[in-house]
C-alpha cells in the first residue's frame, strides 16, 4: 500500500503539491487525475524517492523509498517516457536495471515478451518510436514483479491500439492483486481503466472516491430549462435545494435536482416551460467543472456551474 | 504470474556494481572515449619522441643534459588525461542527459551506494586504461628514441615510478572529473570546468608574479602530473607521491561534495 500524509512540495515559494492525503491499495487501479501541471508527476516522483517532500511524507508498505530492501521488487514505476540511453539496446537497459535487484536474465526476456519488444530487444533504444519507448519503460516497471506499480501518463503519444493494450495490461495487473497507480489528464481514458480516482487540481486534493461514485456525482445531473417566468422558477427551484446559472434571458442550467422533479415543481406552480432537457454532461465535462477553479484550465470554460460538487 | 511476497535478500553493493558494469560496457561512447584516450596518449607521446629524435643534432648541450626520455615519452598524457576525464564525466552526466538517472534511482534505495558503485567500477576501468596507455606510450617512445637519444630502461632510477605513477595519476584525475560531473550535472559544463581546472588554471598562474606562481603552482593537478612523469625531482613542487596524494585528497573532497549534492537535491 502507498500512503501519502500531508504530502507537500514547494518550488521557490510556489506550492506544486499541497498537503495531499491518499492511499493506493492492492487489487485495484487507482486513477490519478488532474490537468497538466496539477502536480501529478511531482507526487509520483516523491513516492519513488526522486523528489524530496517539503512537508509530509509518503510511505510504501510503511517504509520510505530509501528504506526499501529491493525497490524494483516492491514498487515498479514508469515515470519518464524516455528514461533510457539511446545508444544502449533495450535488452542491456533492462539487464542493467535487473542487476540492481538481483533479477534474472530470464525475467528480462519475460518482460520483453510481455511488452512485445522481443524482436527488437537488441536494437539500440534510440531508434525506437515513442510507443516502443513507452513499452520499454513499462517493461522496466514490470521487471521486479512488484505488487505495486506506478505509471505516469502511460498512454501519452500512443496509437489507439497501444492505448487499448495498456488498458488491458493495467486491468490484468490489478486482477492479479497488484495495486496500480496511474496518472492521466484524460478523464475518458481513466473512466475505462480505473476503479478508484484521486483527483488533484493545483496540487490540492479535489476528490478521492470510487469511479462509480465519481461518475454519479459528477455527470448527467444537469438540466436545461427554458421558461418565460425564469425568475419565479429560479426562486422555486432554489427552495428545493437546486443550484443554477442563467444561460440566456429565459434559460437556466440546473443541478441538484432530477429533470422530472423540475418538471413537477414547475407544473405544480403553473409555470409554463418552453424547454426541459436533461443535459448528460460527459465525464470530460464533469472533470472540467471540477477543475473550474484551476487557473491553468480556465481558458475556454463556457458554462459555469455553481455550487458544491464532491 | 501472481503476486508473491517471498522474503528476499537486501539489494547488495555487488548488485549495483554489476549493474554499473553492464552500463559501462553496453554503450559505444565508452569504447569510443577509451580509444580516443589511447590514440591521443600513445600517438602524441610517440610524435613527441619522434620529433626530438629527428632534431637531436640541433639540441643544445644544456638541453641534452636535462633531457628526460621517460617524461618525453609520456607527453601525450597532456591530452589523454582530458579524454579519460571526459569518460569519467559521462559516467554520470550521460544518465542525466538521457533521463536514465530516474530509472537508476528508482531501482536503488541508496543514491550514495549508486555513486560508490559508479566510482568503484570506473576506477577499475580508469586504472587499467591509464596503466595500459602509460606503459604503451613509454615503450613506444623509447623505441622511437633508441639509437639517437639517450633512452630510459624501466629499471632506471624513478622510471617505473614515473610510468606506473602516470597511469595512476590519469585514473585519479578521471575520478576527480567524475565527481565534477555529478556536481555540475551537464556534460558540456562539466567538461569546461574540468579543462579549465587542468589546463587553463596553470596558464593563468604563470601570468602571476613568479614568487606567487611558484607557491600556487605546486598545488595544481597539472603540476602533480608533470612531476609524476619526470624522473628528476622538480624545483618548487611536492614530491611525486606527495603530489599524487594531494590530488587524491582533492578527488575525495570533490566526490564527497558530489555525494552530498546527489542526496540533497531532487533527482
Boltz contact constraints between the chains, C-beta under 6 A:
constraints:
  - contact:
      token1: [A, 48]
      token2: [B, 106]
      max_distance: 6.0
  - contact:
      token1: [A, 50]
      token2: [B, 102]
      max_distance: 6.0
  - contact:
      token1: [A, 50]
      token2: [B, 105]
      max_distance: 6.0
  - contact:
      token1: [A, 50]
      token2: [B, 267]
      max_distance: 6.0
  - contact:
      token1: [A, 51]
      token2: [B, 266]
      max_distance: 6.0
  - contact:
      token1: [A, 66]
      token2: [B, 109]
      max_distance: 6.0
  - contact:
      token1: [A, 68]
      token2: [B, 109]
      max_distance: 6.0
  - contact:
      token1: [A, 69]
      token2: [B, 10]
      max_distance: 6.0
  - contact:
      token1: [A, 70]
      token2: [B, 8]
      max_distance: 6.0
  - contact:
      token1: [A, 70]
      token2: [B, 11]
      max_distance: 6.0
  - contact:
      token1: [A, 71]
      token2: [B, 107]
      max_distance: 6.0
  - contact:
      token1: [A, 71]
      token2: [B, 109]
      max_distance: 6.0
  - contact:
      token1: [A, 72]
      token2: [B, 107]
      max_distance: 6.0
  - contact:
      token1: [A, 77]
      token2: [B, 106]
      max_distance: 6.0
  - contact:
      token1: [A, 79]
      token2: [B, 102]
      max_distance: 6.0
  - contact:
      token1: [A, 80]
      token2: [B, 99]
      max_distance: 6.0
  - contact:
      token1: [A, 80]
      token2: [B, 102]
      max_distance: 6.0
  - contact:
      token1: [A, 82]
      token2: [B, 99]
      max_distance: 6.0
  - contact:
      token1: [A, 83]
      token2: [B, 99]
      max_distance: 6.0
  - contact:
      token1: [A, 83]
      token2: [B, 100]
      max_distance: 6.0
  - contact:
      token1: [A, 83]
      token2: [B, 102]
      max_distance: 6.0
  - contact:
      token1: [A, 83]
      token2: [B, 103]
      max_distance: 6.0
  - contact:
      token1: [A, 84]
      token2: [B, 100]
      max_distance: 6.0
  - contact:
      token1: [A, 85]
      token2: [B, 27]
      max_distance: 6.0
  - contact:
      token1: [A, 85]
      token2: [B, 98]
      max_distance: 6.0
  - contact:
      token1: [A, 85]
      token2: [B, 100]
      max_distance: 6.0
  - contact:
      token1: [A, 87]
      token2: [B, 27]
      max_distance: 6.0
  - contact:
      token1: [A, 87]
      token2: [B, 28]
      max_distance: 6.0
  - contact:
      token1: [A, 88]
      token2: [B, 26]
      max_distance: 6.0
  - contact:
      token1: [A, 88]
      token2: [B, 27]
      max_distance: 6.0
  - contact:
      token1: [A, 92]
      token2: [B, 26]
      max_distance: 6.0
  - contact:
      token1: [A, 95]
      token2: [B, 22]
      max_distance: 6.0
  - contact:
      token1: [A, 96]
      token2: [B, 19]
      max_distance: 6.0
  - contact:
      token1: [A, 96]
      token2: [B, 22]
      max_distance: 6.0
  - contact:
      token1: [A, 96]
      token2: [B, 23]
      max_distance: 6.0
  - contact:
      token1: [A, 97]
      token2: [B, 107]
      max_distance: 6.0
  - contact:
      token1: [A, 99]
      token2: [B, 15]
      max_distance: 6.0
  - contact:
      token1: [A, 99]
      token2: [B, 18]
      max_distance: 6.0
  - contact:
      token1: [A, 99]
      token2: [B, 19]
      max_distance: 6.0
  - contact:
      token1: [A, 99]
      token2: [B, 22]
      max_distance: 6.0
  - contact:
      token1: [A, 100]
      token2: [B, 15]
      max_distance: 6.0
  - contact:
      token1: [A, 100]
      token2: [B, 16]
      max_distance: 6.0
  - contact:
      token1: [A, 100]
      token2: [B, 19]
      max_distance: 6.0
  - contact:
      token1: [A, 100]
      token2: [B, 107]
      max_distance: 6.0
  - contact:
      token1: [A, 100]
      token2: [B, 108]
      max_distance: 6.0
  - contact:
      token1: [A, 101]
      token2: [B, 11]
      max_distance: 6.0
  - contact:
      token1: [A, 102]
      token2: [B, 15]
      max_distance: 6.0
  - contact:
      token1: [A, 140]
      token2: [B, 103]
      max_distance: 6.0
  - contact:
      token1: [A, 147]
      token2: [B, 3]
      max_distance: 6.0
  - contact:
      token1: [A, 176]
      token2: [B, 2]
      max_distance: 6.0
  - contact:
      token1: [A, 176]
      token2: [B, 3]
      max_distance: 6.0
  - contact:
      token1: [A, 177]
      token2: [B, 3]
      max_distance: 6.0
  - contact:
      token1: [A, 178]
      token2: [B, 3]
      max_distance: 6.0
